[in-house]
Amino acid sequence: MADIQFDEEFDFVVVGSGGGSMCAALVMRRAGKSVVVLEKTDLLGGTTSRSGGVMWIPNNRFMKEEGIEDSYEQAMAYMEATAGQSLDAPGTTLERRRAYVTEAPKVIDFLVQQGIKLRRAPSWPDYYDDRPGGSVPGRTVLADLFDTNELGAWKDKLRPNFMTVPAYHSEGFEISTFKSSWTGKMAMLRVGLRAAAAKVTGKAWTTAGGALQGRMLQAALKASVDLRVDSGVKGFIMDGGAVKGVVTETGGIERRIGARLGVLVNAGGFAQNQEMRDKYIPGTSVLYTATTPGDTGEMIRTMEDMGAALAQMNERVGNQMTIPPGHENTNGQGVSLGVVSGQMNYAKPHSIVVDQSGVRYMNEGGSYMAFCQNQLTRNETVPAVPSWWIQDEQSMKKYMFCGTMPGTKKPQQWYDSGFLVKADTIEDLAKKIDMDPAVLKASVDRFNAAARAGKDDEFKRGARAYDNWLGDHYHKPSHTLGTIDQAPFYAAKVWPGDVGTYGGVVTDVNARVLREDGTPIPGLYATGTSTASVMGRFYPGAGSSVGPSFVFGYLAAKHAANAGNQF
Ligand SMILES: Cc1cc2nc3c(=O)[nH]c(=O)nc-3n(C[C@H](O)[C@H](O)[C@H](O)COP(=O)(O)OP(=O)(O)OC[C@H]3O[C@@H](n4cnc5c(N)ncnc54)[C@H](O)[C@@H]3O)c2cc1C
């Protein structure tokens, strides 16, 4: 690199501050190497920091500690039964699936050794728990709540999480059933007391992805990782086909930064880029994404221009959403999941989702990715974007609706604007939303018969542990099937929103970026949603985005540092 001019040099340069970035940086520091993380926006942590922050980690240490059965073989069987079934998905080769299942538990061990406090989600079934190797208790790992005051001057540099109450996911799920259970009421009380205590003690709790990335940031600062905001990378510095550094721009001033061991791109996907959506995932819109402003895809394009192969570009992690007026993503900040009805809502009893002709067309349980794939597929033959979420008074009384508490009066503006439609009969409801009343009535009647029988033969809702887990754990005999028969009846639109894209550059087992001919571009690594996912066209379980981002960030750093099996 003697004849290339740099403003400064590091051993390793990380582009973006997403899930795998700080994990890779910690590996580098443990290997005694210098590393800089360059973040384009003014906040660190990426969409990961806003997210649920859960990671799908098969065979992890917490499962072992609790005596929950899992093994490499079981996890591989499950990966083969899900990700392995993907067509045309070079992000999920058998070798990469093996690397994931082998390395993911080691990443958790490594993070715990770095002082990151993690735990198991007490219950979060795999999304296809009925397939070979599926786990009903679940393989999901998350961070302990984190007091952001511990970050000192960096506190305001952490991207906030979407959850504003200091609750674990499990508590949030319990609270959602507080009308029907004592467990829910107790969870509400516990979280309320925690929030009140924080006011007295001055704790600034963050949870979920905020806690994960807050803890990662704290560890990175302790390990003297150089972290920079407002430092967007606009291109690579090349020498003889190899990546030798990057060019950043801050306040209009360019800086050339050398990377002796390599560059890791962890710059997110393209959920905030309508032009790229129109090209790769037509029929979807930036209006319904919950990602953060930096998810604009330019690094994927830059790598493509350098010869990187792209794959799975038409996949995304769909997330069904009912969005109150004024809460669409019109300003690039992303839809706030705190104000929409999302995946937790549609599998509760007393509601179904139908297309615009009034016909039910899928199991409303299952993974959010599969839900939105079904919606887009249906829309190819019958208008289904948006679809309609049909529910009755029992549902409104028992469950939350778009951030409002069960049984509370909904804003009049919701009715006036047509966002929430109400009628005394199913037939009148159908008329109000331009549907054939007989068709909607027949759909509801069929569902009611299934609910009474406790078995949905048509779409098998409730046949998996996961569907039931999404439902109301206190509703019997089925957690997810309940009749729609108490007036008034309600309808609201459901959009195929998303929480991220799932395609990008093709990488190998060491996260090296590959060309179309399968050869690596020397010096260039990538992880996270900048890459074609190791999960292919499936979402096997909660944490299938953040988990791989960490794991392939870890593998990239180990490879670049030539660290072998040190960690
Ligand atoms: C509300 C919500 C909840 C979710 N919950 C979960 C969950 O619990 N588990 C899960 O697995 N997935 C979840 N997802 C999806 C998941 O959060 C994302 O897919 C994942 O975090 C993406 O991580 P990443 O590592 O690819 O990058 P990100 O975390 O998106 O970070 C990329 C960073 O790169 C920066 N960047 C972009 N371009 C440049 C550039 N040119 N130069 C420098 N920096 C750049 C961006 O600004 C950003 O900060 C959720 C998403 C949302 C929105």
The ligand as an ORCA input file, in Angstrom:
! r2SCAN-3c Opt
* xyz 0 1
  C     -39.025     -2.432     14.900
  C     -38.165     -3.548     14.389
  C     -38.022     -4.714     15.136
  C     -37.183     -5.728     14.669
  N     -36.917     -6.786     15.478
  C     -35.990     -7.694     15.101
  C     -35.517     -8.668     16.009
  O     -35.862     -8.670     17.193
  N     -34.634     -9.594     15.549
  C     -34.176     -9.597     14.267
  O     -33.393    -10.471     13.895
  N     -34.574     -8.646     13.401
  C     -35.423     -7.680     13.801
  N     -35.765     -6.670     12.950
  C     -35.035     -6.568     11.687
  C     -33.592     -6.164     12.002
  O     -33.612     -5.200     13.026
  C     -32.780     -5.621     10.847
  O     -32.958     -6.392      9.710
  C     -31.311     -5.663     11.260
  O     -31.155     -4.969     12.481
  C     -30.415     -5.069     10.243
  O     -29.134     -5.079     10.824
  P     -27.839     -4.830     10.016
  O     -26.740     -5.350     10.847
  O     -27.933     -5.340      8.638
  O     -27.716     -3.245      9.885
  P     -28.412     -2.029     10.605
  O     -28.639     -2.285     12.026
  O     -29.542     -1.601      9.788
  O     -27.279     -0.928     10.524
  C     -26.746     -0.463      9.311
  C     -26.120      0.894      9.569
  O     -25.333      1.265      8.440
  C     -25.483      2.671      8.243
  N     -25.103      2.982      6.858
  C     -25.826      2.810      5.733
  N     -25.128      3.232      4.669
  C     -23.935      3.670      5.119
  C     -22.802      4.242      4.507
  N     -22.741      4.444      3.180
  N     -21.750      4.618      5.286
  C     -21.782      4.435      6.640
  N     -22.860      3.923      7.274
  C     -23.909      3.525      6.525
  C     -26.941      2.895      8.554
  O     -27.194      4.257      8.823
  C     -27.141      1.994      9.763
  O     -26.886      2.685     10.966
  C     -36.551     -5.619     13.407
  C     -36.693     -4.443     12.682
  C     -37.481     -3.406     13.165
  C     -37.577     -2.159     12.369
*
